Amino acid sequence: MMRAVTDTRPDGRPGPPDSAPARHRPSTDAALIERSWREPERFAEVFDRHYAPIHGYVARRLGGSVADDVASETFLIAFDRRRRYDVGQASARPWLYGIAANLVARHRRAEVRRYRALARTDVPAADDGHGDGVARRVDAATLRRRLAAALVEIAHGDREVLLLVAWAQLSCEEAARALGIPAGTARSRLHRARKKTRAALADADPRSILEDDERWTT
């Protein structure tokens, strides 16, 4: 039988058994950030956890050619500001997405141009030889065009909340924390944005189109 590992007290007596599961339990983002105050290299673990989704979020909004720089700058800023992080928040996702959203806002005109370009993208012609699969792809492309056009018309603040919820998968409360606004304000903005996207898409569910990566990351 495997013996429990014990710590030794200063007087030489064995301490209580060590808990192996606790030892290997993943640290929260908050714990890693707090440790990085003394051991800066620990922040690399936060980077490894969150870089890919942050990069994907920025790519959807600005395109892949800009995403590398913006995502990297997000983590440079986060590292510089890590001592200001509220360690009462276990997950750093809202904090990181808030930094990314602020950086994306600097490219607001480029983002709007991108949505306008997507709205003008040609819809592929249906090929009767491929049956329903092609028809579904044509329908999805048409809806993406209409949604891109709707995103252009949505007020910037409303669009920020909508995309943090739809693309970053934050809750409305987390989106509010990311943007530094009251939760009630975030809920109002999300309601207005969803109302406009639903109107643009008629009976289609805008979430299913927003969550489709195919045409948003190129």
N, C-alpha and C positions, 0 to 999 in steps of 0.2 A: 504494500500500500504506500502511495506517495505521501510523504510527510509534509505538513503545512510549513511554509516558510515563516520564520519568526524574525522580528527585529530584536536587537540586544539593547537593553537599557544601560544607562551609564554605570549602574551598580553591578553589571554583569549578568543580571537575571534576564531570562528571555521575555520579550514583549509579546503582545497579542499576535495571533497568526495574521500574515499578510493576505490581502484579498487579491488573488490573481486577476479575476474579472475586472475589478476596479482599476488595477494597474494598467490594463490594456484597453480600458474604455476610451473611445476617442474624445479628445478635448473639445470643448465648445470653441467657437470663434472668439468669444470674449476671453476665455482662459488663455488662448494662444496670443491674443493681442496684448493682454496684460503681461504675459511672460516676455513678450517682445520688447517691453519697456526696458527690461534688464538684459535680455538676450535677443538683439535685433534679428538674428538669423531665424528665429522662430516664426517671423512674419511670412517666411517663404511657404509655410504650410497653409496660411490663409490664401496666399496667391494661388497655390496648387488647387485648392478647393474651388475657387470662384472665378479664376481667369476665363475658362472656356465659356461659361454661361454669360459672363459680362461681355466678352468678345462677340458672342452670338447676338446678344441684344443690340449692341452698337452696330453690328453688320446689318441687321434688319432695318435699322433706322437710317444709316448713312452709307451702307455698302461696304463690301470687304476691303476696298482699297484704303479706307479711312480707319477701319476698325482696329487695326494693329496699333496705330499711334494712340488712339483715344483710350483703348483698353489698357495699354501700358501706362499712360499718364494717370489713369484712374488709380492704379495701384501705387504709383509713385506718390501721388497726393495722399492716399490712404496711409502709406508708411510714414510720411512726414507728420501726419495728423494723428497718429495712433495713440498718443498720450491723451488726446481729447476724447477718445472713444468711451462711450457709456458702457462700462463692463456689466451693467445690469441687464443689457440686451444680449442674450446668448448668441443669437445669429447676427452676423455682420452683413447679411444680404441687403437689407434696406439701406444701410449706411453706404455700402459700395455702389448700389444702384443710384443712390442720390448723387454721389460724386459723378458717376457716369452721365446721369441726366443733365447735370450742370455743364459738363463738357460738350455733350451733344447739342445743348442749347446754343453754344457758340457757332454751331454749324446750321442754324435754323433755316437759313435760306437754301442751303444745299439739300437739307432734308425735304423741304417743300418741293424743290425742283425734282428730287428723286421720285416723290409720290406722283407728281404730274407726269413724269416720264413713264412710270408704271401704268398710269391711267390711260396713256396713249398707246401702250404696247398692243401690237396686233394680236387678236385672238386666233389661234390656229384653226384652220378649216377642218370640219369633221370629215372623216374618211369612212364611208359606208362599209368598207372591208374589215374594219376593226370593231364594229359593233358598239355596244353600250360603253365600253371603256373609254373610247375617244370622245364620245358625247359627254361623259362625265368630266373629262379633262377640259373640254371646251367650256362647259358650264362653270367650272371652277375658275378658269382663266378670266371669264367674263365677270364673275363676282369679284375677283381680285382687282380688276380694273375699276369697278364701281366703288370698291372699298377704298382704293388708293385715292380716287377723286374725292371721296367723302373726308378722308384724313386731311386733305388740303384745306377743306372748309371748316374743320373743327378748330376752335380756339386753342392756342398753344397750351395753356394751362390744362384744359380739358383733355387734350391729346396726351399730355405727359402722364396723367393718371391712367387713362385708358391703356396705354402701351405698357406701363409698369405692371398693370394687372394682367393684361393679355399676353405680353411677350416675356416679361420678367417673372411672371407667376407669383407676384406679391399679392397679399390681401389688400383690401382698400385701406385698412389701418396701417399696414406696412408701407404702402405707397405714400400715405400722408406723412409718415415719419421720414421717409426718404426725401420728400420734397420740403419738409419743414413747415407743413400747413396743418390746420386742425382737421381731425378725422371727418367732421361734418362737411367741411369744404371739399374734401376729397370725394366724399360720397355724392355731393351735388355735381361735381365736375364729371364723375364717372357716369352718373345718370344722364347728364346732357349729352355726353359723347356717345353713349350706347344708343340713345334715342336717335341721334343723327345717323349713326351707322346702320341701325335697323331700318330707318326710312330709306336709306340709299340702297339697301339690299332686299327690300320688300320682305318676303317671308323667309329668307335665308338667315342662318345663324351666323352673325359676324365673327363669333369666337372661332368657328371652325376654319374660316378663311384667314383670320389673323394668325392662327397657330400653324398655318401651312408654310413651311420653310422654302419651298421650291422657288418662289419668285421674289422673296424678300431679302435674300442674302447675296445675290449676285451683284 
